[in-house]
Amino acid sequence: MTSVVPGIDDPARSPAIHVLRVSEHAAETRAFGALAPLSQEERERAAAFIRPVDRERYLVAHLALRRELGALLELDPAEVRLTRADCPVCGGPHGRPTVPGDPVHFSLSHAGDVVMLAFAAVPVGVDVEEYPSVASARETMTALHPREQAELAAVEDTTALPAVFARCWTRKEAYLKGTGTGLGEDPSVTYVSALDEPAPVPGWRLTDLPAPAGYAAAGALRQSTTHEAG
């Protein structure tokens, strides 16, 4: 596991970000007793995956999540209780993942061979995506904010479109995970920009994160009142 941005003690700083390659950790999930830290619900969900690669991705991500949360909360990983916050859109119990009392906030994302985890003292969101095909980028960009659509349409080099689209999409997903709305908020609502730098979003700091070749990643960190006032 590699930490690329340390520190969760100060909400004004970047969250702690961990990046894992599934292919490097998949064998660990098959060792005797490896799944012991997982809840019964997590084990059942893992078993429901048809493709082994999807099962391994899920297991690598959730075992790493429990290890990190256990270390931060000074608990055995198996004792970490994962819950869901209320959805800010409808109030249902399917908002962002949490631990009781929110002593630490976290976010998890996985795509292809990459798992990314973020931990912070305030609400945080992280997203990693593989570059899509040109056709997929063109199709999906129609769901984005009108300004983002225009920025993507202005990309002259067709071969660059997948990377630019993925950059925009991960910013948006990270923000929506941080707020807990997920795709309960239409992707066309909040402008995050497809340009070189993320657009300012009130109350949040969006940051493009380092990612392996062929992937884009972004994080969103809610800004504390103290930080905003400063």
N, C-alpha and C positions, 0 to 999 in steps of 0.2 A: 504494500500500500504506500502511495507516495503523497505527501502533503505538499501542495504547491503554493498555498497561501495560508500561513499560520495565523493563529490568534482568534479567540472568540471572547476574550475577557472585556474588550471595549467595543460596544455596539457601533461606534463610529468607524471602526476599522473593518477590513475585509473579513468575511467568515473564513473558517478553516475549511479548505476544499481538499478532498481526497479523490484520486483517480486510480482505478484498477482496471487491468485487462482481464477479462473473463477467462481467456485461454490460459493465462498464467495461474489462475486460482481454481479452475474447475475441478482438478484432481483432488483438491482438499475437501470438496463437498462430498466425495465418495468414500472418504476414510471412515473407519468405524467410529461411531459416536459423534461425527461431525455435525449432525443435525440437532443434537441435543439442546442447543440454545434456542431453537425456534419454538414458537407456540404451535399448538395443534392446528390452528387455523392456517398458519404459514406452511406447515408441512402438507396439509391437504391441498392448499392452493398450488404448491410446487408439484405435487403428484398429478394434478389435473392437466399440466402442460403435456401436449402430445409430442412436441419436438424436444429432444434432449437438450438442444442448444438453448431453447427458451427456459427450460427447467434450470440449467446450469447458471444462466444469467440471473434468474430470480434468486437462486440460492446464494451465489456469490455476493449479490447486492445485499440481501437481508442478513446474512451472517456478518458481513462487514459492518452493516448498520448497527447491529446489536453489540458487536465488539466495541465500537467507538462510543456508543451511548453508555454502555456499561462502564467504560473507563471514565467518561465525563461525570456520570452520576454515582460512581463508586459502588456499582452493583455488579453482581454476576450477570453476564449477558442474558441468561435465561430468565432473570428476575425483572428485566426491563419490560414495562407494560406499555404497549403501543395502543393509542386510542385515536379518535378522529375529532377534530374541532367541528363545531356547527358550521354548516355552509353559509357564507355571508350572503348568498343569493336567495336561498329558500329556507334557511334555518334548519335543514335536515342534518343528521349526524354523519355527513360524508364530506366534511371540509378537509383541510390539510392534515396530514398525520402529525400527531403530537405525543408527548409523554405527559402524564397527569401533572398539573401545576405549571407546565411550561418552564422548568428550570433551564432547559436548553431547547432551542428551536433547530429543526433539521429539515433537509430536503434530499430526495433521492431521485436519480434519473439514470436510465441505461438505454443504450442503443448499440446494436451490433456487438462488438467485442469490448465495449467501454462501459464502465459503471462510474458514476460520479456522485459523491456525497458532499453535502455542505452542512456545517454546524455553526450556530451563531447564538448570541445572547438576545437577539431580537428576531422576528419573523424573517425567514430567508427562503429563497427559491433557487433551484439550479436546474439547468436543462442541458442535455447533450444530444446531438442528432448527427446521423450520417448525412453526407451530402446526398440530396435526392438526384434523380435524373432531371435533365432539362425539361422534359415533358411534364414530370410531376411538379416541378417548381412552377412552371407556367400555369398549371391547372390550379394549384393550391394558392398561389399568390392572389387570386381573385377574391379570397376570403379575408384578406388583410385590410388594414386601414387605407383609405384612398391615397394618402400621401406615400405610404409604403408601396402601394401598387405602382404609383407613378415612378418612384425611385427604382424599382425593380425593372419596370418597362424601359427605363433609360439605360440599362446595362447593355452596352454595345457588343461586348464580347460574349457570345452565347455560352462559351465554355466556362465563363466565370459566374454565370447565373446561379448554378447550384450552391456555390459557396456563399454568395451574397444573400440568397434566399435563406439558407440555413442560419446565417448570422442573425438575420432579422427574426426568424422563427424562434430560435433559442432565447433571444431576449424577451420575446413575448411570453413564451412558455414559462420561463423563470419568474417573470413578474406575476403571472397568473397563479403559479404555484405558491409564490410568497403570500399573495393576498388570500389564497385559499379558494378562490372562485373557480380555478381551472377553466375549462372551456364552457363553464356556466356563463362566463362573459364572452360575448361574441368577439372573435379575433379582430374585427374591424373597429372596435370601440377605442382602445388605447393605442396611441401612437408611440412606438418605440424606435422607429427609424431603421432603414436598411442601409444607411450610409456608414462611413467609417467609425463614427462615434455614436453610442446610444443616445436617444433623445432624453431630455430630462422628464421624469415622471414625478409629479408631486408626492412627497413623502417617501420616495424610494430612490435608491442608487442602483443603476444597472451597469454591469461590467461584463465585457467580453473576457472569457477565460481561456487559458491555454488548453489545447486539445490535440490529440494525435492527428496525424495526417488523414484527411478525408472526413474529418469531423469538425463541427462547430460546437461551442459551449458558451453559456452565459450564466451569470448569477444576478440575483436581485436581493437587496438588503434594505429592510425598512429603516428609515432614519429616525433616531430618537429625537424627542423634543429638544433635549439639551443640544444635540448636534445641529439641529435645524436652526436653533436660535443663535448658535455661534457662527 
